[in-house]
Every structure is written in C-alpha cells, then in structure tokens.
Amino acid sequence: MNKQNAVSMGLAGVAGGGVVALVIGVLGVGSTTTTVYGSAGISSGGAVPAADGGSPLSAREIYKRDAPGVVFISSTIVQQTQDQFGFGGQQSGQATGSGFVIDKKGLILTNYHVVNGATAIRVGFDDKKTAPATLVGKDPSTDLALLKVNTDGLDLHPLTLGSSSAVQVGDPVLAIGNPFNLDRTLTTGVVSALQRRIAAPNGFQISDVIQTDAAINPGNSGGPLLNTAGEVIGVNSQIETGGSGSSGNVGIGFAVPINTAKSILPALSQGRRVERGWLGVESTTVDASLSSLRLSSGYGALVQRVVPKSPAAAAGIRGGSRQRTTGGQQIFVGGDIIIAAGGHEIRTSDDLAAVIAGDKPGTKVPMKVRRGKETITLNVTLGVRPAKL
C-alpha cells in the first residue's frame, strides 16, 4: 500500500486510487450508467486440499452445500439531480450485490456499500423466490451491514461462520457471488496476503483484510470468501484495478475478515452503533522517502494536524507547523512523531490507525513520541470515533 494520511483517506484513495468496491449500479431512465462498488468473478475448481490437513472437500461439494445460502441483493437508490437550468429532480435506479444468510431467523450479512442510501432492498434466493429486506444494522467503518427478511415461505440455508485467525497465505479459498448479475458464480484461488488495509466508505481504514486471487468482479460485494471446509472466512468487498479505471478482475481482491464481522454482529443485530476509539490526528508515515527532512526518527507516524478539541489535543500532541516539499509530497514538519501507542510499536500511520481502532472510547493509551531530540510519553484518553471523516 502506498503511504497515506491516516485520517484523510477515502474509499478510492487507497493504493493510488486503484481500489474499488464491488457493486453494480444502474441509474437513470432510458440510460444505463454502471457504477462500480464491488464483486467476484468466474472460474472453476476441482478437489481443493483442506487448509487444516483434514479431508478435502471439492469445489463441487462446497458449492452444492453453500451456494443456496448466497443471496442476490437489489437496492433501489434515489439520487437528487440538477439539470443545466438549475432545476432539481430525482433519479432512481438499482444497485446490485451479494450477501449470505447467517441464521434461520432471516439475518443476512452483506457490505454496507451495497445498501447505502437504499430506499428499498430486495433479496433473491436460489429457489428464485424474492423477499423485501430491512436494514437492521450498519457499520461504515468495516463496510458491513446486516439485513433481515421475513422467513415465512422461505427455505433458508445459513452458512457456517469460520475463523479468519487461522487463515494463512497459500490457503485455498473459494468465492461465491453475483458478478455482473451472473447469480451464484463460483471462483477459486488462494489467500495471497494477510493484514492488508483498505479504505472504508466513511474514509477510515479496515484492518487485517484478506487478499485473494480468486476472481472478484462488480456484483460480488457482500458475498462470502470460503475456506476448504465451506466456512465463511471473509466478506468480499473490493478489488485492485491498478489505477486503470477498469472494473474487472486483475487477480487482487480484498475481503473483510469474518472475525471482524463476528465481533460486531451483536451490535448490528440490535441496531446499535459500533463505537470505536478516536485520537483525532492526521499523520503520515516516516520512512526513507522523508530522509531529506532529517527527522528525529526514521520510523513512526509524523503528526500533520491535530483536530481541535480532540483527545489528541487534550493530551498535548502537537501537529506540524512548517510545510516542506520532498519527493513531490507536501509534508508538515515540526510535529510529534508517534513511535509507540498502548505498548505497540508504531512504524507507520497505518499502525497507529489500527491500534486506535482496536480500543474502545474511554481507554487510556500511553503514547511515546519523539519531540525534537527528546522522547516523551503522553497519556491519551480516547474519544468516540465520528461517523465519518
């Protein structure tokens, strides 16, 4: 991942603007404008070796068991418009994505960006039945949402939620979703990398993301990433496009780990907001690209700006005071460099964001910072993360 400001990052800002979410949207009357939000692509697979060394399940067996639990989600989106004469109006259309059933009570997990702004949501099942759905809970910070359907007349097939903590690079994986409206498409691949970070719809970061080469394309957003036991280990969310502007698969997809989802399901099912810690700084990573600035540390999170009246401001953390240019970057110098937080070494601004997001509001976090030639410790009491940046 390219170096980013930890606070100012937006959804399309990761990796040089080459990461997109996976949803197909068609807006307007008499026109078809496709907006990419997320998805997974088409491939095939025979027997897949079990990652845990147990008896392998074939891709055919996994698909036969799990595909009935994967759903097609269609969201009605209404947008405010303005013509060339300044007259306002409304434009409506559909955004489609994927999701999967998690219990017999009608709860369905998907991506937040699949249903964000929807005035109506409809879910399609493998037996061709459809049902309206209500949005029970949402968490833009992890790009996850929980839907509920009335179970009357429905034969639901909940998927088993596994554990993403046991996932290793090289493990075989499978994705099922609705790429380009091709319902319940199966693709296979491996876990390509772990602990990636991607931007959430509200501009914050999602940590510990799973990278896979299983084909993912627009329409697969919200669909499951499965291990060789047929258990869900991730929620397919975004793809890398390499900044080409293409919405197709290039072999780099990202899934939100299922352990992240499991940790917030109690709050989502009760319609409660998921609260996370907040520091209130904008920072940039200190690395070799900043060597010409002759900073007092060769690593850490260089504070660019401190949000007024934030926990960071209350603790006395200082932002930059002078602007310098190096390597084409505009950098504010003179601020603190955070090198440790809560007992964790901070080498990058991403590290700092992950530590803060992992703590709850009210947590007291000691921070070790380099200020000039001194190393000092400041104690911060975290606040509540705002809804968006």
TIFI-921159 format. One record per atom (N, C-alpha, C, CB): residue in one letter; x negated, y, z negated. Coordinates in pm, whole numbers, plus 50000, padded with zeros to 5 digits. Atoms other than C-alpha are relative to their C-alpha. Glycine has a CB too. Example, Ala and Ser with C-alpha at 12.3 -4.5 7.8 and 13.67 -1.06 7.14 Angstrom:
# residues 2
A499114988150000A487704955049220A499105012050000A500995000349875S500824988150006S486334989449286S500775010949927S499595004650142
# end
This chain:
# residues 389
M499154988050000M500005000050000M499135012450000M500955000149878N500734987450000N498785034550078N500245007549870N500415008750118K499864992450123K498235057949792K501185009650011K498715007749969Q498814991550000Q501425076549696Q500095007549869Q501274991750024N499654993550124N502555101849444N501054991649930N500505014350024A499165009750069A504215080549179A501425004949982A499424996849866V498664995050028V507175103449126V500735004150126V499945011649905S499334994049885S507865118149466S500294990250112S499185011250053M499825009549894M508055085849666M501464997950034M499364987149963G498655002749954G511175079849875G500064986550068G500475010950096L499805013449945L512645048750035L499164997650124L501464997950033A500755001949877A510995054050373A498555004449985A500655007550113G501334994450018G507795067450219G498924990049971G500035009849893V501025009750034V506045035150131V499254995850125V500634987849932A500845005049890A503195023050349A500125008650125A500394985650033G500034990949887G503175053750567G501325000950074G498954995850095G498704998849936G506895053450636G500374987950082G500035012250086G499745011849919G506785018150781G500884989749935G498744993850036V499145009750068V509055000950530V501445004750012V499594998249852V498594996449991V512774999950594V500824989649926V500465001050148A499085009250063A515684984750409A500824993350109A500925007249898L499455008849899L517784958650581L501524999149999L499444986549983V498555000449985V521404966250666V500335005150139V500725008549890I499584995049869I523194971050995I501195009249979I500364988450098G498904990650014G525385001951011G500465005150134G499605011649913V499454994449877V527705013151288V500975010949961V500714989050087L499194988650037L529185047751253L500545006850124L499195009949915G499454992049891G531455068051471G501084992750077G498925004150093V498945005549916V534375062751704V499565001550144V501365007149973G500414999549860G533535053552062G498515000150021G500595012050064S501455000749988S529835051051986S499494989649904S499345013849972T500585010050089T527535025651826T498595004349964T500004985950065T501304995650049T524705040551626T499534990449892T500065014649946T500485009850096T522625014651444T499045006449903T499344988350072T500874995050106T521085024451113T499424988149924T500775009549904V500635011550066V518555000250963V499955002149851V498594997650055Y500115000050145Y518874992350596Y499424986949947Y501345002549939G500605012250049G517804955250559G500434987350069G500294998849860S499575012449938S517894918550680S498974988950012S500485002950130A500945011049981A516314884550762A500214992850131A500114990249887G499925005149864G515514867351090G500174985050017G498835003950069I499655013549963I515894833851269I498744991550019I500845000050128S501055009749975S513604803651253S500544986449961S498695003349921S499535013350037S513804766651185S499014993749906S500214991250125G500925006650090G512284742550941G500404985649976G499945007449868G499745013950033G511964705550875G499794998049852G499114990450081A500255002650140A510824689950550A499065010549945A499434985949979V500814989650063V509404715950313V499424994349871V500835012849972P500585005650122P506924704550045P500435007849877P498494999750009A499564993550123A508084711949692A498845007349937A500594989849901A501074991850057A506084740049533A499564994549866A500475014549984D500355004950134D506204723049192D499464985850001D501205000749909G500545013549991G504914689749322G501064989349991G499004998049892G498925009750007G508314672949289G500414995550138G501195005849927S499525005149872S510284655449559S500425011750088S501174990249979P499664988849912P510544678549858P501434999050051P499035000750117L498724999149933L513894690049992L499745005350139L501015009049922S500164994749865S514154695250364S500755013050013S500484989850105A499284987749973A515234728450504A501464996950030A499365007650117R498635004049968R518294710050632R500814997749872R500004987350086E499295002950125E519194697950282E500295012949922E499184990449913I499824987450072I518674732350128I501095008450065I498685007849994Y498994992149930Y520744749150396Y501404994349978Y499695000550151K498695006350018K523594724050364K500565002849862K499914985050024R499554997850137R523714729549989R500245014749969R499004994549903D499984986050044D523104767149966D500705009650095D498625004749979A499394990849905A524454782850285A501455003649965A499964994050139P498634996350036P528094780650162P500105010749891P500744987849955G500004989950105G527094803449873G499545013750046G499144995649888V500454987349943V525744830850102V501185006750070V498814997950099V498834993149948V528294857350199V499595011250095V500845005649886F500134988949906F528714883550470F500725012049939F500594996450143I499414988250064I529334918450330I500185011150102I499125004949882S499704988849912S531014946150526S500515011649915S501054996050109S499644988150078S531204980850372S500515010950093S498785005049919T499474988749927T533385008850502T499365012749946T501545000749989I500734988150039I531335040750496I500665012250064I498514999050041V499454987549949V532755075750532V498965011049978V501355003649931Q500984989250010Q530385104550608Q500645013250042Q498774997050088Q499544986649964Q531055141750620Q499185005050120Q499875009949878T500684995349880T530215157150958T500315014650026T500414991450122Q499784986249959Q529975191451116Q499665001350147Q499155009849914D500264998749858D530325199751483D499205012650030D501325000050079Q500854988749959Q528425226051684Q500625013649969Q499694999150147F499344987450031F531025252251594F500155002149849F501355000550067G499954998750145G530685246351221G501224994049934G499925014249965F498815006150057F533955227451176F499644986449940F501104998650107G500295012550069G533795199050927G500994989150036G500015002249852G499145011549977G535245164450959G499434987849932G500184997550150Q500475012450057Q534745128250865Q499734990050111Q501024994449901Q500365010649907Q533125099351046Q499924987249919Q498645003150075S499995012650074S533765063850935S499424988850085S501424996549954G500575011449930G532155030851023G499734988849903G498725004050074Q500285011750081Q530864998050890Q498504997949983Q500644987650064A501365004450027A527594987550728A500094985649955A499275009149892T499925014250034T526934950250705T498694995049943T500384991950122G501155006050063G524584929550498G500364986449945G499455008949890S499825013350056S524324897950293S500125000749847S498834990850040G499925001450145G524874886249936G500144985349968G501185008249942F499805014050037F525284854249739F500764998949869F498654992849989V499155002650117V527694840049483V499134995149885V501114989750033I500815004450115I526234836049133I500824993049892I499305011949940D499215007850095D529194821548940D501394997550057D500115007249863K498675003849955K532664806548974K501045010849971K500424987149934K499064989250033K534224838448837K500105010550110K499585006749870G499904990949886G533644856349165G498955010950005G501315006350000L501074990049998L530444875949094L499044997350116L499245000349866I500865001049882I528244882849397I498885010349986I500805002350132L501164991250008L524724897449392L499595004350140L498824993049926T500444994849872T523524919649675T499085011949976T501205004150088N500794987650012N521414950549746N500925012049979N499125002150125Y499254987550021Y522624984349627Y500195007450132Y499285009149899H499874992149877H521914999849966H501004993950099H498645001250067V498975006149914V524344975150130V501375006249974V500054984949977V498674995150038V527294990249942V500005014549955V500574991449891N500074986150046N526075025149855N500895009050086N498545005050004G499124990849930G528715050749947G501234993650062G499245006950105A498885007049938A531295024450045A501335004249937A499814984949987T498644997450048T534975033450019T500804987149992T500715010150092A499375013250007A535934997050072A498954989550032A501214998850098I500975010849980I533984964250058I500784987150026I499054998549876R499375012749971R534984931250215R498934989250013R500865000850128V500965011050003V533254897650171V500534988350083V499724995549854G499655011649919G533264868950421G499274987749952G499705002650147F500555012550050F532734832950316F499804990050114F500914994049892D500355009449895D531514802350506D501204993050061D499054989849947D498805006549946D535054788550549D500865009850078D500824993949887K499364989449922K535974820450740K501025008249922K500674994050120K499124991850082K538064833750452K499295012949962K500444992249873T500554987250044T537564870150352T500795005049881T500025010350113A499344994550118A538394889350037A499445013849970A499834990749877P500524987050043P538154925249916P499164998449875P501145010049975A500875000650118A535464931549658A499935013749933A498584995350040T500204987750076T534974957249386T498555000649953T500985001049880L501354997950049L531654972049280L500045000249847L499385013250056V499975001350146V531144960748919V498865008049937V499904985349958G501174993350056G527654974248856G498965002650107G499394991849887K501034996549902K524754990349038K498765005049927K500515010850099D501264995150054D521114998148976D499115004450115D499294989049914P500824995149889P519495020149241P498504998149978P500295014650023S501435001250029S516135016649065S499434986550040S499755002449854T500465013049953T515954979849165T500694996250131T500274989349895D499255002649876D518204982449473D500894987749987D499054998250118L499115011450022L520624957149323L501405004749963L499434991049889A498614997050033A524404956949293A500754986949977A500675008350113L499195011650034L526984932949154L501445002550043L499934996949849L498634999149952L530324927349328L500864989249934L500054998750154K499095010250051K533414908149218K501194998750094K500485003549857V498825002949918V536154891349420V501014992349915V499624992150128N498955008250061N539474876649310N499834985850053N501445005650030T500325013749960T538874839049314T501204992150049T499374992849886D498815007449956D542464829149399D499864995750146D501275008649982G500065005449865G542394806649703G498614998650057G500785008550089L501385000849952L538604807249729L499294988049940L499245012949967D500845011050047D536244777549704D498575005249994D500114987450094L501294993450015L533124793749565L498884990049975L500055010049886H501185008550014H529644778549579H498865008349942H499604993750137P501064991950060P527364796149328P498624994250026P500225001349850L501375004449985L523644794649394L499324999849863L499235009250097T500755001150124T521224784849120T498905010649998T499394985849984L501044989950014L519054813348996L498774993649937L500495012049913G501235006050050G515484801148956G499195009949920G499174994650114S500904990950070S512454818548809S498935004850098S499354993149876S501044994549911S510174841849002S498645000449933S500395014050045S501294999550070S507474839948735S499084988550039S500234999949849A500815011549962A506314805948862A499585000450146A500754987249972V500304999149857V506024817149225V498525002950021V500865011050066Q501404997949967Q502554815449377Q499855002450150Q499144988049955V500294997749858V501064827249704V499784986650069V498755009250017G500095012549925G501384799649961G501194991049981G498774992749960D498805008250022D504604785149820D500945001250120D500735004349870P499004999249892P507084775950095P501285006549950P500304985850056V498744993350036V510254797150094V500944999850120V499735014649954L498984999549897L513504799650288L500895012149975L500834986850002A499084988850011A515774829150358A501284996750078A499355013150054I498715001749932I519484827450443I500715013449996I500874988749933G499304987349996G521404857850557G500715001950133G499045011449975N499204996749882N523234875450837N499295010150091N501355005449958P500734990449917P520624891651064P500765003350128P498614994650035F499324995549879F522174912351341F501384993750013F499154996750123N498645005650007N525584898751231N500054985250040N500935007950090L500035014349974L524464862851303L500094992949865L498694995850078D499725004350137D526044847450995D499254987249961D501484997949982R500675011150066R524134823950768R498874994050082R501004989349968T501205004249928T520914822450962T498934995949901T499485011450092L501095005250084L518104802050807L498655003350063L500144984849979T501394998249957T514444812250833T499084994449893T499685015050028T500945005950095T511394796950671T498655006950009T499844984950026G501334994150005G507934808350569G499344996649870G500075015150018V500695001950127V505664811750271V499985013149923V498564994750023V500274988050078V505004836049991V498655005350045V500024997049844S501234994349945S502424859150145S499185007649896S500335009150114A500684992250104A501604880549840A500995002449887A499455013650057L499204997150118L502864889449494L499655013849946L499804989249892Q500234987350071Q503124920849281Q499905011850096Q498744999149917R499894988349914R503864943649574R500945010049935R500504996050141R499084989650046R505664976549509R500655006550121R499285010649912I499274993449892I508344991349731I500855011149940I500904989850079A499194988850049A510435022849706A501454996049986A499875012050096A498575002250023A513925020949559A500805011150068A500314999549848P499184989649936P516845040449712P500005013449929P501394995250011N500004987350073N516585066549436N498625006249990N500564998049861G501324994049996G512895073249503G499004994449901G500125014349977F500925006450092F511445053249214F499414987550066F500714996449867Q500645011849945Q509415021449261Q500564987349940Q498525000649977I499655013450046I510364984749238I498714992249992I501044993150097S501275006850024S507514964449089S500144984850016S499495003449860D500105014749996D506404927949119D500774993850116D500514994249870V499245004749884V508024924249461V499274988650070V500245011650099I500545011549928I507534891849656I499895003550149I500904987549979Q500184998349855Q506084894950007Q500074986450068Q498655007150032T499875012649927T507004867850259T499905002150150T501334993249965D500004999449854D506524859950627D501224993150058D498734993850055A498725005249949A509934843050651A500705011450073A500904994249883A499464989349916A511644862450929A501175006949932A500434994450135I498974991750061I513744890850789I500295011550096I499565005449859N499584989849904N515734914851007N501245007249948N500294993750138P498834992650046P518544940450974P501254991149989P500285011550095G498825008150028G521614924150819G499764989849891G500454993050125N500335009650105N519774901650572N499895006349862N498724993050034S500084993650131S519684927250293S500984993749903S500265015150011G499145005850103G521024911849976G500084985050003G501365005450012G499995014549991G520554876050091G498934993749913G499834995650143P500955006550090P518644850249888P498714995650067P500644988149937L501255006549967L515004840349914L499924987849908L498755009749982L499885012550074L514884803749806L498684992649991L501054991150064N501155008950009N512214780049678N500394986250054N499484999049853T499755013149941T511954743549782T500924991349916T498704992950022A498965006750077A514344733249507A501375005750033A499725001249849G498744993749964G517004755049667G500455010449900G501064989750015E499674989950100E516864780149380E499635013950052E499274997149866V500274986349960V517004817649431V498825005449922V501255008949979I501154993850067I513654834149356I499875014750033I498714992750038G500064985849964G514294867849520G501215004250080G498735002850078V498924994149921V516754891249689V499345007850114V500935009349912N500634993749884N515654900550042N500485014450015N500304992150129S499644985950008S515534938450065S499435008950109S499565005249871Q500644990749907Q513044954950301Q499034992650091Q499275011149923I501025005349910I510714948750593I498995011050033I500644994350129E501044990949952E507484964650710E500115001050151E498594995249957T499934998049856T507634979751057T498705005250058T501115009450034G501284994849951G504094993251078G500115014250053G499454991150107G499824986349955G505475028051137G500415001050146G498755007649979S499675000049857S506605017751487S501405005050028S499844986150056G498624996049979G510215027151432G500894988450038G500085010750105S499235011949966S511264991951529S500674994449876S499124989350065S499285005750113S513844974851309S499854985049993S501465003650007G500145014449995G512724939451394G498924994749908G499734995750139N500945006750087N510684914151201N498595000250057N500454985949976V501405000849961V506884916851211V499244990749907V499365014049999G500635009850088G506224889550956G499675005149862G498774995150063I500234994750134I506154911750649I501335004649943I498975011850002G498744996750065G509264911650436G499825000549850G501084989950036F500114998250144F509904920450073F501314996149931F499645014649967A498845004450078A512234905149816A499845004349855A500174984650009V499994996450141V513144918549473V500024987049919V501245009349964P500065012750074P512184890849224P501274997349922P498824999949905I498755003450066I515124872149076I499935002549849I500364985550027N500094996950143N513754877048723N500365014549972N498584997149949T499584986150014T514244914348775T501515000849998T499435008750114A498535000149994A517864907648869A500594994049873A500484992250123K499455006750119K518434883848578K499915008949876K499264986849974S500184991450118S517134909548330S501065010949991S498625006350002I499014989250003I519794934948431I501424995250025I499645010450103L498655005149974L522754912148509L500975002749885L499944985350027P499054996950109P524254916448157P500535014250008P499344997949865A499564986149988A524344954148205A500885002050123A498795009450006L499224998449879L525614951948563L501394994049985L499294993550117S498705006650014S528394927748471S500955007649910S499814986049947Q499184991750088Q529604952248207Q500175014150053Q499395000449862G499874986849940G529354982048439G499185010749930G501415004150000R500824990450073R526704998248219R498805004350084R499534994049867R501214995149935R523855019548346R498784993149940R499885015449987V501245006050046V520475002648325V499035011249964V499384990550108E500864989250044E518265025248119E498544995649996E500435004949862R501445002650000R514505027048165R499265012049946R499514996650142G500824989250051G511715047248018G499635010050106G498764994649936W500374989349907W510715080248175W498935008749936W501235008650039L501114991750048L507485100148139L500145014450047L498674994250046G499824986549947G508055129848367G498745006350055G500535008849894V501184994449933V504835133748566V500004995850146V498694995349931E500335004049864E503825133248929E498504997950001E500465010850108S501435003050005S500465116448974S499544994050131S499684990349885T500595006249882T498105103749241T498824991449955T499545010750105T501045009450038T495605075249231T498605005850019T500134987250080V501404996249989V491955082749163V499234988050057V499415004349861D500825010549939D489785062149398D498885006550081D500864990550089A501164994949926A486855065749636A500345011550094A499374988750080S499634989249907S488825088649867S499975013749934S501394997350056L500064987250072L488685115449596L498625002849944L501025000149887S501354998750058S484965111949527S499425014050016S499074989950064S500554986549977S484215146249673S500485010149896S500375004850140L499474990850102L486275162049393L499214999349870L501464996849972R500855001850118R483765149449133R500835000149872R498925010949993L499135001150117L486455139848885L499274992949886L501314992550035S500675005550118S485595128348534S500234985049984S500465007149876S499795014450003S486845093048603S500114995050143S501284996449918G499935005949867G486535070148902G501264992050024G498824991350023Y498735007149986Y489955054648843Y501045006749911Y499844984949963G498934994750085G493295062648685G501065007350082G499425009449897A498914992349939A496365083848756A499775014849970A501404995349947L500274985750016L495505120248813L501325007550000L499065005250115V498724993050014V498415141448690V500005012350089V500275003849853Q499854988749911Q499535165648959Q500935010549941Q500524995550136R498994990950052R502575180548793R500704993549882R501025003950109V499235004750115V504395177548462V501375006550006V499275003349864V498634994749996V508175181148465V500275007849871V501044988550018P499714992250121P509215209148226P500994992949909P500555013850038K499145005750103K510835197447902K500104984750008K501395005950011S500035014749990S509935161247985S499234994249881S499364995450134P500825006150105P508405136047741P498515003050016P500214985249999A501424997049977A505025142447905A499675014149954A499644998450149A500234986150042A505365179847847A499995001149849A501085009350059A499934999550146A506335174247484A498754994249935A501234992449951A501215006350056A503255152347430A498735007850031A499864985950054G501164991949969G500925178347578G499204995450119G499125000649885I500705004049877I499965160847901I499945011850096I500714987850067R500224988449913R498555186048147R499944996050147R498705007149961G500055001949856G499085188248521G498895008150062G501315003750064G501074992949930G496725201848784G500265014950008G499834994450139S499884985449998S496035239048805S499395006450125S499355005949878R500664994649881R493945242849123R500164990250114R498505003049973Q499815008849885Q494615229449469Q498724998850081Q501145005350089R501175002949918R491825212849665R500424991150117R498874993249916T499745008549885T491735195750004T498844990450018T500225008450128T501035010149977T489865163150056T500604988950085T499444994449866G499525010749914G490245137850334G501385002650057G500014987249926G498684996649948G493295156450461G501095000249896G500374990450107Q499025000150108Q495015153750124Q499955013249922Q499764988149906Q499914988550090Q496225183249918Q500114994749858Q501235009150037I500065005550135I495255174849560I499875011449899I498824990149986F500154990650112F495775194849241F499034994149899F501385003049934V501005004550096V492775191949011V500125008349873V498565001050060G499964993050129G492255202548652G500964993849902G500375014350021G499055006750088G494945179748513G499404987849934G501244996150076D500465012150068D494635149748285D499964988250095D500924996949881I500055012849929I493625115848424I500394989249900I498574997350062I499535010450091I495615088248254I499304986950037I501564998450007I500775012249973I493405057248222I500504988049921I498535002449968A499405011150075A495415036447973A501335004849943A499064994949887A498684996850056A499015035047852A500564987649932A500975005250110G499415011250073G500505012947585G499124987749995G501314996350060G500935011350005G497394991347575G499674994150136G500564989349913H500265004849865H497374986147954H499065009550073H501324998650079E500884991749920E494554998548173E500785005650119E498764992050048I499354993449887I495805023548430I498945003450104I500785012849955R500974997449894R493785022348751R500625007950116R499434986850052T499324993149889T496415036348990T501285006749947T500344990150115S498734993950037S499535057848981S501114989549999S500365011450097D499045011050001D501475025949063D499974992749866D499694990250114D500125006450131D500115010248744D500765007949894D498524998549959L499334991550099L501395039548542L501514998950015L499555014750016A498565001049977A504845038048704A500554986849949A500305001650149A499535013250042A505125000748632A500064998949848A499094989150057V500015000750146V504165004148266V501165007949941V498665005349944I498934991750053I506625032248204I501374993850028I499935014150060A498715006049964A509465014748389A500294987649916A500014996250149G499815011950080G508884983848175G500375002649856G498784991850004D499674996650138D509535002347849D501355007049993D498925008949939K498694994050018K512835014447710K499875014349947K500854991549904P499994986450057P513745050347624P499834999449849P501315007350035G500264999750143G512545059547277G498734992849959G501144994149927T501245007150029T509455037547300T498855010049985T499684989750110K501184991650021K506325054047161K498814993550070K499705002249847V501085005549917V503465049247408V498755008449983V500434999450149P501274992650006P499885059447325P499345000050137P499054993749894M500634998749869M498105072347634M498595005449984M500825009050092K501394995650000K494375075147680K499765007850129K499014987949988V500204991549884V493465103747911V498595006049999V501065011150006R501244992549985R490335119648046R500375014650024R499124994350118R499764985749988R490445157247998R498635006850001R500925005549881G501374994949989G487295173048131G499024988949969G499785012049905K501005009950037K484405154647970K500434991749880K498695006749971E499535007050120E486495142047679E501024989250035E500625009949901T498945010049994T488635111047633T500835001449874T499424985550015I499124997850114I491625117547410I501224991050011I500435014949991T498795008150004T494745098847305T501195008949968T499884988649896L498764992650022L498205114347333L501144990149980L500305009650120N498875008950027N501335098147192N501275005650063N500204998249848V498824995849926V504395099847415V501204991749956V499774998550151T498735006950024T507985091347323T500815000750129T500795006249879L499385000249869L509625080347646L501465004649995L499924986150059G498624995949987G512885095847760G500774990550090G500085014250056V499155008049913V515695082347979V499745004050145V501505001749964R500264997149860R514875079448348R501245006450064R499604987150076P498864993849933P517075103048553P500544991050111P499615013650058A499375008549898A519455088448813A499214999750129A501415004750027K500814999649880K517205099549096K498945010749986K500865002550125L501084990150003L514075119649168L500465012950064L498764994750071
# end
